[in-house]
Amino acid sequence: MEVTTSSLINSQTNTKFKTIKHSIRRDPIAKDNFKALQQAVLSRKPILREILEKRGQKTLAEYSRDYIDVNHGSYLPERQNQLISAITYEVERTLGGDVARSVSGQLKKYFFVSTADHFGPICHPFFVNSNLMVSAGYPSDPDSVLRNIVVLSCSNISFDNSSFPRGLSFHTVAPDGLRLEQLPFFPRSVRPCPVFNFRAFTAQSIQNIEKTLADFLRKGVVNKHVYERLSALISSVYSQRDVLEYAYFNDQVVKTNFALWKEFFNGQKDELPNLVYVEQETLVANLLQAHHLSQDTIISRILFKDEYRTLVEKYFDGIMGGFTLATKTGTYLFWALPPGRKYREQLWRQGNVLSTSDGTYKVELTPESIAAALLAKEIFPSTLLSFLLLAFHYGLKLLGGFNQVNYLTFMKEAFIKLATDIGDMESVRRSELLQTKELIDAPTVAFARGPKNELIPATGLDLYLYGNGETVPALRRTMLNLTLDDALEPLLPDIYRVVYPEPERQQFLSSITAEDITCLLRIDAKEEPCVIIH
């Protein structure tokens, strides 16, 4: 699986996202056991270790201010303008000229974006919190150009991803405690399909959601307050004609997430910046077609010149987010969506051809053939190719998750070796200045309290359903009280299960829970709910 945030989300879905963190204290674990777990995880995540050693004691509010500190030496102005034009074109197409001009002005001064989110409705706690973290670093100055959280969101996931891209998720109170409920736009049959290039939901989809919601009310799954709030949201955000007129789900997500984000904060909409999604894969495909397939750039050479392709396979083989030749995991620079097939497939280089494993789909590695396949959406860029273009050619600062800070840094080291071998010392110099260790998607700042005094990560819809005038102030207090260490240490059990295959795990480390760490370090005293679920 290339989109590696999924692994932690799957773990989170089975623990923090669904399982309740009780306020009742248990006997604390031995501190030595916690230290052993910490050492085991960080030994395999060296960049995460470096971040915690250097900045772990910063509050989340202090840490987030580093996001806007962009090293201007990492990019060339003419390339910056080329990328900004491509981004603002996509924004204007879906969100209009005013937002596009705002995004353009912001990126010219602050050349960074988030690449932490999966494409889909902005509900999962991971993505709600990553965007809250970005917004926390913005100055309160009303004249600041920082008006938008710009997210190059990844659609290279399947609909069965545990972030639930095919619908909306929220918590309700059931007789046996809190429950996570879902309202899907698409049936379960689409789950193996990639989100990339998927068809739009329709008026019939909305009617199905409305029927499900009515059934929830009738069966007592939701109360009248929740029913009325969700009905109003479906009507005001998802049932609009301009949303239903789109042909593809990705455009609908951009449009509706912009509106949905504002709804999360009720009467305090103006206190937080806009959430502006741009689909990463489409943006990169457009840039390739416009500026790289038929022009001489380092990206075109990586695609089409044998000496460069040899160096790619030499230096990038085995880096997460790319490909591993020995085990045939990942893919070589592009994924395939062959005509007539529903699912993405790996592509491997065979001389001057990219081929699926079974050889039934092939595309020549020539500018004309790649351009035609991109235009037909039969192929789309991998994470490695996307980051080679965005970070190492354009110099864009990318904020990401605990895996990204590692693999983007390893990609940087590999790119510098490649550029050194070909004598491109200007690319070496700019890449050395590129910031790759900006962590945003792990800390939880939006907590919800349930009827048994339990504390859980809030979904986006929890903020909308149960929030009030104290929601945003509570979020800000949490970010002023929690340090980066506080936010990440309860995640160590989940990260341990991601980075260690089951045969390599030690039982005494596997048995440690997020609650154990929270109690041991007294982190729960700093965690403040921003909503009460009722």
Secondary structure, DSSP 8 states (H G I E B T S, - for coil): ---THHHHHHHHHHTTTTS-B-SS------HHHHHHHHHHHHHH-HHHHHHHHHHTTSBHHHHHGGGG---GGGS-HHHHHHHHHHHHHHHHHHH-HHHHHHHHHHHHHS-EEE---BSS-TTSHHHHHHHHHHHHTS---TT-S--EEEEEEB--SBTTSTT-TTEEEEEEEETTEEEEEEEESS-GGGTTSBSTT-B---HHHHHHHHHHHHHHHHHTSS-HHHHHHHHHHIIIIIS-HHHHT-SBHHHHHHHHHHHHHHHTTGGGGGGS-EEEEEEHHHHHHHHIIIIISSS--HHHHHHH-HHHHHHHHHHSBT-TTSEETTTTEE-SSEEE--TT--S-B--EEETTEEE-TTSS-EEESSHHHHHHHHHTTSEEE-HHHHHIIIIIIT--EEEB-HHHHHHHHHHHHHHHHHHHHTT-HHHHHHHHT-----B-SS----EEE-TTS-EEE--HHHHHHH--TTHHHHHHHHHHH-BHHHHHGGGHHHHHHHHS-GGG--HHHHT--HHHHHHHTTGGGT--EEEE--
